[in-house]
Amino acid sequence: MVQELVPNQRIALRGENATVIAHDTMTFREVAGGTEVTYTADFTFKGMTRFIAPLLRPAFVRLFNEAEAGMAAALTRL
């Protein structure tokens, strides 16, 4: 769900399921030669998942790295 939308500046999203609440924020800033994109993702785990979430950290780091590389490649193609 879109929580905030400021055209050409910021978009904030929120998603929730049985185990996690996710908040994603993307900010956009004009820089010489293009646009700088800053993306943050915050997760709040619910129920029993919050106890095992620290064990999943390596998987989240790998997922983040893959997502970062994919986003960079996609933005470069634009």
Contacts in CASP RR format, 6 or more apart in sequence:
PFRMAT RR
TARGET T0000
AUTHOR 0000-0000-0000
METHOD contacts of the structure
MODEL  1
MVQELVPNQRIALRGENATVIAHDTMTFREVAGGTEVTYTADFTFKGMTR
FIAPLLRPAFVRLFNEAEAGMAAALTRL
1 13 0 8 1.000
1 14 0 8 1.000
1 15 0 8 1.000
2 11 0 8 1.000
2 12 0 8 1.000
2 13 0 8 1.000
3 12 0 8 1.000
3 13 0 8 1.000
3 14 0 8 1.000
3 23 0 8 1.000
4 10 0 8 1.000
4 11 0 8 1.000
4 12 0 8 1.000
5 11 0 8 1.000
5 12 0 8 1.000
8 28 0 8 1.000
9 27 0 8 1.000
9 28 0 8 1.000
9 29 0 8 1.000
10 25 0 8 1.000
10 26 0 8 1.000
10 27 0 8 1.000
10 28 0 8 1.000
11 25 0 8 1.000
11 26 0 8 1.000
12 23 0 8 1.000
12 24 0 8 1.000
12 25 0 8 1.000
13 22 0 8 1.000
13 23 0 8 1.000
13 24 0 8 1.000
13 25 0 8 1.000
14 21 0 8 1.000
14 22 0 8 1.000
14 23 0 8 1.000
14 24 0 8 1.000
15 21 0 8 1.000
15 22 0 8 1.000
15 23 0 8 1.000
16 22 0 8 1.000
18 46 0 8 1.000
19 45 0 8 1.000
19 46 0 8 1.000
19 47 0 8 1.000
19 49 0 8 1.000
20 43 0 8 1.000
20 44 0 8 1.000
20 45 0 8 1.000
20 46 0 8 1.000
20 49 0 8 1.000
21 43 0 8 1.000
21 44 0 8 1.000
21 46 0 8 1.000
22 41 0 8 1.000
22 42 0 8 1.000
22 43 0 8 1.000
22 44 0 8 1.000
23 41 0 8 1.000
23 42 0 8 1.000
23 43 0 8 1.000
23 44 0 8 1.000
24 39 0 8 1.000
24 40 0 8 1.000
24 41 0 8 1.000
24 42 0 8 1.000
25 39 0 8 1.000
25 40 0 8 1.000
26 37 0 8 1.000
26 38 0 8 1.000
26 39 0 8 1.000
27 37 0 8 1.000
27 38 0 8 1.000
28 35 0 8 1.000
28 36 0 8 1.000
28 37 0 8 1.000
29 35 0 8 1.000
29 36 0 8 1.000
29 38 0 8 1.000
30 36 0 8 1.000
37 71 0 8 1.000
37 75 0 8 1.000
39 71 0 8 1.000
41 64 0 8 1.000
43 53 0 8 1.000
43 60 0 8 1.000
45 53 0 8 1.000
END
